[in-house]
Amino acid sequence: MPKPIYVMITLDVEEEGLFTDAFPCKVTGVRNVSWLQGLAPLLARGVKPTLFCAHTVFADRSAWPVLENLRDHHDAEIGAHLHFWNTPPIPPGPDVLYAVPACELDQGLLAAKLESVFKAGRDFQGRDLKVFRMGRWDLHKKHWPLLFEAGVEADASVRPLYEMKTPQEGANHFAAPNQPYWIEHGGRRMFEAPLTVAPLSRLAANLHMLPQNALGKKARAFMRHWNTMALLPAYHPLWSMKLTSRLCLQRGNVLVMNWHSSEMMPGGAPHIPDAAAVEGLVARVGAWIDWLRKHWDVRFVTLPELAALWKEKNLKPVPTGPGDWRP
């Protein structure tokens, strides 16, 4: 019998224009959500997507029918996605930001923004949302208690083997496990499903052992571009996705893939200039799924479904290590 594996397909559902280092503080509607109908070839293969939706999406009622169709007819899970630069409340300032340091955001303001996006999600869903992803993978150690307070039960904000040179540039998730784990805080538990990222050498896998100083951070920041591969199909070819999957399945049985709703719309991102690029992205993911099925017993899951499976089968202690991937 083939080995059973659990595959979670996630999309960040959000506004356009986020791939040019410009972050709009005011957004009046989204256009790309309607292009999620292009997921049809993957839905026909049994994919049940987890859709992390930004406040800009929940605030645009024209996007609701698309989300409702995916939820009600294709078992999609709707979660919250925090774009803190344009989620209310928005302090006075420029209309567009070119640097977005999450670590410098006031904790009270961030808590208010979390409350805002979860309220918008509740208005859409008719009940509380329980799953979450932070924008730009920029979840820092001090943010975890706010997620617990917001009622998050399962998260997917961690990107292993990823660290920037300074906290202002991004969070330190380098030493995070590449398989799901539980986080404990204040007597409560939260499930974490990290993005699937594979090291291509022992050097990359062990760089977290370097000191947490400027030199160590610089080495890890450099290595994330040259010695790791992630399940980000908008950026990587099929051979890379296969290799990443094989390497990660040597250590566990969960794969987590991600791309963006803007990448489903022709011209929605600089690297997705036209309809052919969108079709290529969807075809690449479809070919990856077909390849997986030749070698493993593939079971598609949403984030809550994966958390429920982990609760029953995996009660390992919370791992330890440096970084922002746990409180």
C-alpha positions as CSV (number, residue, x, y, z in Angstrom):
1,M,0.0,0.0,0.0
2,P,1.3,3.5,-0.8
3,K,2.2,5.7,2.2
4,P,-0.7,8.0,3.2
5,I,0.2,11.7,3.1
6,Y,-1.8,14.8,4.0
7,V,-1.8,17.7,1.5
8,M,-3.0,21.1,2.4
9,I,-3.4,23.7,-0.4
10,T,-3.7,27.3,0.9
11,L,-4.2,30.6,-0.8
12,D,-3.8,34.1,0.6
13,V,-6.9,35.8,-0.7
14,E,-6.2,39.5,-0.8
15,E,-6.1,42.7,-2.8
16,E,-4.0,43.3,-5.9
17,G,-0.7,45.1,-6.2
18,L,1.4,43.5,-3.4
19,F,4.4,42.3,-5.4
20,T,6.0,45.7,-6.1
21,D,7.0,46.5,-2.5
22,A,4.1,49.1,-2.4
23,F,1.5,48.5,0.3
24,P,-1.7,50.5,-0.1
25,C,-3.3,51.7,3.2
26,K,-6.7,52.3,1.5
27,V,-8.3,49.7,-0.8
28,T,-11.8,50.1,-2.3
29,G,-12.6,46.6,-3.5
30,V,-10.8,43.6,-5.0
31,R,-10.9,42.2,-8.5
32,N,-8.9,39.0,-8.3
33,V,-11.3,37.0,-6.2
34,S,-13.5,36.2,-9.1
35,W,-10.5,34.5,-10.8
36,L,-10.5,31.8,-8.2
37,Q,-12.9,30.0,-10.5
38,G,-9.7,29.0,-12.3
39,L,-9.1,26.5,-9.5
40,A,-11.7,24.2,-11.1
41,P,-9.1,21.7,-12.5
42,L,-7.6,21.3,-9.0
43,L,-11.0,21.1,-7.3
44,A,-11.9,18.3,-9.7
45,R,-8.9,16.4,-8.4
46,G,-10.3,16.6,-4.8
47,V,-8.4,19.7,-3.5
48,K,-10.1,21.4,-0.5
49,P,-8.4,24.8,-0.3
50,T,-7.9,26.7,2.9
51,L,-8.5,30.4,2.0
52,F,-6.9,33.0,4.2
53,C,-8.9,36.2,3.4
54,A,-7.8,39.7,4.1
55,H,-10.1,42.4,5.5
56,T,-10.1,44.0,2.0
57,V,-11.8,40.8,0.7
58,F,-14.4,40.5,3.5
59,A,-15.2,44.2,3.0
60,D,-16.0,43.7,-0.7
61,R,-19.4,42.0,-0.8
62,S,-19.0,41.3,-4.5
63,A,-16.3,38.7,-3.4
64,W,-18.7,36.9,-1.1
65,P,-20.5,34.7,-3.7
66,V,-17.2,33.3,-4.9
67,L,-16.1,32.4,-1.4
68,E,-19.5,31.0,-0.6
69,N,-19.4,28.7,-3.6
70,L,-15.9,27.4,-2.8
71,R,-17.0,26.8,0.9
72,D,-20.4,25.3,0.2
73,H,-19.7,23.2,-2.9
74,H,-15.9,22.4,-2.7
75,D,-15.4,22.1,1.1
76,A,-13.1,25.2,1.3
77,E,-12.2,26.5,4.7
78,I,-12.4,30.3,5.2
79,G,-9.8,31.8,7.5
80,A,-8.4,35.2,8.4
81,H,-5.4,36.9,6.8
82,L,-4.0,40.0,8.4
83,H,-2.7,42.8,6.2
84,F,-2.0,45.1,9.0
85,W,-1.0,48.0,6.7
86,N,-4.6,48.4,5.5
87,T,-6.8,46.6,8.1
88,P,-8.7,49.1,10.3
89,P,-8.0,50.9,12.5
90,I,-5.6,52.8,10.2
91,P,-3.6,55.6,11.9
92,P,-3.0,58.9,10.0
93,G,-0.2,58.7,7.5
94,P,0.6,58.2,3.9
95,D,-1.7,56.3,1.6
96,V,1.0,53.9,0.5
97,L,3.8,52.3,2.6
98,Y,7.1,51.1,1.3
99,A,8.3,49.5,4.5
100,V,6.0,47.4,6.7
101,P,7.8,46.4,9.9
102,A,5.4,44.2,11.9
103,C,7.7,44.1,14.8
104,E,7.4,47.8,15.4
105,L,3.6,47.8,15.4
106,D,2.0,48.8,18.7
107,Q,0.6,45.7,20.4
108,G,-2.7,47.4,21.2
109,L,-3.1,48.5,17.6
110,L,-2.3,45.1,16.3
111,A,-4.9,43.6,18.6
112,A,-7.4,46.0,17.3
113,K,-6.6,45.1,13.7
114,L,-7.0,41.4,14.6
115,E,-10.4,42.1,16.1
116,S,-11.3,44.0,12.9
117,V,-10.4,41.3,10.5
118,F,-12.1,38.6,12.6
119,K,-15.2,40.7,12.9
120,A,-15.3,41.2,9.1
121,G,-14.9,37.4,8.7
122,R,-17.7,36.7,11.2
123,D,-20.0,39.1,9.2
124,F,-19.3,37.0,6.1
125,Q,-19.3,33.6,7.7
126,G,-22.0,34.0,10.3
127,R,-19.7,32.5,12.9
128,D,-16.2,33.0,14.3
129,L,-13.2,32.2,12.1
130,K,-10.7,29.9,13.9
131,V,-7.8,29.7,11.5
132,F,-5.3,32.4,10.6
133,R,-2.2,33.5,8.6
134,M,-0.2,36.6,9.1
135,G,0.7,38.7,6.1
136,R,4.2,38.3,4.7
137,W,5.0,35.4,7.1
138,D,5.8,38.3,9.5
139,L,4.6,36.8,12.8
140,H,7.0,37.6,15.6
141,K,7.3,36.0,19.0
142,K,5.4,38.7,20.8
143,H,2.4,38.3,18.5
144,W,1.5,34.8,19.5
145,P,-0.4,35.8,22.7
146,L,-2.6,38.1,20.6
147,L,-3.6,35.2,18.4
148,F,-4.6,33.2,21.5
149,E,-6.6,36.1,22.7
150,A,-8.3,36.4,19.3
151,G,-9.5,32.8,19.6
152,V,-7.2,31.3,16.9
153,E,-7.2,27.5,17.1
154,A,-4.9,26.8,14.1
155,D,-2.3,28.9,12.3
156,A,-0.3,28.7,9.2
157,S,2.0,31.8,9.5
158,V,5.4,30.0,9.9
159,R,7.9,29.6,7.0
160,P,10.8,27.4,8.1
161,L,14.3,28.1,6.9
162,Y,13.3,31.8,6.6
163,E,15.0,34.6,8.4
164,M,15.8,38.2,7.5
165,K,18.9,40.2,8.5
166,T,16.9,42.4,10.9
167,P,13.5,42.0,12.7
168,Q,12.3,45.1,10.8
169,E,12.7,43.2,7.6
170,G,10.9,40.1,8.8
171,A,10.4,37.4,11.4
172,N,12.9,34.6,12.3
173,H,11.3,31.2,11.5
174,F,14.6,29.6,10.4
175,A,14.7,26.8,13.1
176,A,10.9,26.0,12.8
177,P,10.0,22.3,12.2
178,N,8.9,21.5,8.7
179,Q,6.1,19.4,10.0
180,P,3.0,20.5,12.1
181,Y,3.4,21.1,15.8
182,W,1.5,22.3,18.8
183,I,2.1,25.7,20.5
184,E,1.2,26.1,24.2
185,H,0.5,29.4,25.9
186,G,-1.4,30.3,29.1
187,G,-2.7,26.7,29.4
188,R,-4.1,26.7,25.9
189,R,-2.9,25.0,22.7
190,M,-2.7,26.1,19.1
191,F,-2.0,24.0,16.0
192,E,0.7,25.2,13.6
193,A,1.0,24.0,10.0
194,P,4.2,25.5,8.6
195,L,4.8,26.0,4.9
196,T,6.6,23.1,3.3
197,V,10.3,24.1,2.9
198,A,13.2,21.8,2.3
199,P,16.9,22.3,2.9
200,L,19.1,21.3,-0.1
201,S,22.2,20.6,2.1
202,R,23.2,19.8,5.6
203,L,24.6,23.3,5.8
204,A,21.2,24.9,5.3
205,A,19.6,22.5,7.8
206,N,22.1,23.4,10.5
207,L,22.5,27.2,10.0
208,H,20.2,27.8,13.0
209,M,23.1,26.6,15.2
210,L,25.1,29.8,14.2
211,P,25.0,32.5,16.8
212,Q,22.0,34.9,16.8
213,N,24.2,37.8,15.9
214,A,24.5,39.9,12.7
215,L,26.8,37.4,11.0
216,G,24.6,34.5,11.7
217,K,21.5,36.4,10.6
218,K,23.2,37.5,7.4
219,A,24.2,33.9,6.6
220,R,20.7,32.6,7.1
221,A,19.1,35.4,5.2
222,F,21.4,34.6,2.2
223,M,20.9,30.9,2.4
224,R,17.1,31.1,2.1
225,H,17.5,32.1,-1.5
226,W,20.2,29.6,-2.6
227,N,19.9,26.5,-0.5
228,T,16.2,26.0,0.3
229,M,13.1,25.3,-1.8
230,A,9.5,25.8,-0.8
231,L,6.1,24.7,-2.1
232,L,5.4,28.0,-3.8
233,P,4.2,27.0,-7.2
234,A,4.0,30.5,-8.6
235,Y,7.8,30.7,-8.3
236,H,9.1,27.2,-8.7
237,P,9.0,24.7,-11.6
238,L,7.5,21.2,-11.3
239,W,10.9,19.5,-10.8
240,S,11.6,21.7,-7.8
241,M,8.2,21.0,-6.3
242,K,8.8,17.3,-6.7
243,L,12.2,17.5,-5.1
244,T,10.9,19.6,-2.2
245,S,8.1,17.1,-1.6
246,R,10.4,14.1,-1.6
247,L,12.9,15.7,0.8
248,C,10.1,16.7,3.2
249,L,8.3,13.4,3.0
250,Q,11.4,11.7,4.3
251,R,10.7,13.4,7.7
252,G,6.9,13.4,7.9
253,N,3.7,13.0,6.0
254,V,2.3,16.5,5.6
255,L,2.8,18.9,2.7
256,V,1.6,22.5,2.8
257,M,1.5,24.6,-0.4
258,N,0.7,28.2,-0.9
259,W,0.1,30.9,-3.5
260,H,-2.1,34.1,-3.8
261,S,-5.4,35.0,-5.3
262,S,-3.7,37.7,-7.3
263,E,-1.6,35.0,-8.9
264,M,-4.9,33.6,-10.3
265,M,-5.6,36.8,-12.2
266,P,-3.8,37.6,-15.5
267,G,-1.6,40.6,-14.7
268,G,-2.3,40.4,-11.0
269,A,1.4,40.1,-10.2
270,P,4.6,41.0,-12.2
271,H,5.4,37.3,-12.5
272,I,1.9,36.4,-13.8
273,P,1.6,38.7,-16.8
274,D,-1.1,37.0,-18.7
275,A,-3.7,34.2,-18.9
276,A,-1.0,31.7,-20.1
277,A,0.9,32.3,-16.9
278,V,-2.2,31.6,-14.8
279,E,-2.9,28.4,-16.8
280,G,0.7,27.3,-16.4
281,L,0.5,27.8,-12.6
282,V,-2.7,25.7,-12.3
283,A,-1.4,23.1,-14.7
284,R,1.9,22.8,-12.7
285,V,0.0,22.2,-9.5
286,G,-2.2,19.7,-11.2
287,A,0.8,17.8,-12.6
288,W,2.3,17.8,-9.1
289,I,-0.9,16.3,-7.6
290,D,-0.9,13.6,-10.3
291,W,2.7,12.8,-9.6
292,L,2.1,12.6,-5.9
293,R,-0.8,10.1,-6.5
294,K,1.5,7.8,-8.3
295,H,3.7,7.4,-5.3
296,W,1.6,8.1,-2.2
297,D,-2.0,7.8,-0.9
298,V,-2.9,11.5,-1.1
299,R,-5.5,12.8,1.3
300,F,-6.4,16.5,0.9
301,V,-7.2,18.3,4.1
302,T,-8.1,21.8,5.3
303,L,-6.3,23.3,8.2
304,P,-9.0,22.4,10.8
305,E,-9.1,18.8,9.5
306,L,-5.3,18.5,9.7
307,A,-5.4,19.9,13.3
308,A,-8.1,17.3,14.2
309,L,-5.9,14.5,12.8
310,W,-2.9,15.8,14.7
311,K,-4.8,16.0,17.9
312,E,-5.6,12.3,17.7
313,K,-2.3,11.0,16.4
314,N,0.5,13.3,17.4
315,L,0.8,14.4,21.0
316,K,4.5,15.2,20.9
317,P,5.9,17.9,23.2
318,V,6.2,21.4,21.7
319,P,9.7,21.7,20.1
320,T,12.2,24.3,21.2
321,G,14.7,26.5,19.4
322,P,15.6,30.1,18.7
323,G,13.3,32.3,16.7
324,D,9.7,33.7,16.4
325,W,7.9,30.5,15.4
326,R,6.5,30.0,18.9
327,P,5.8,32.2,22.0
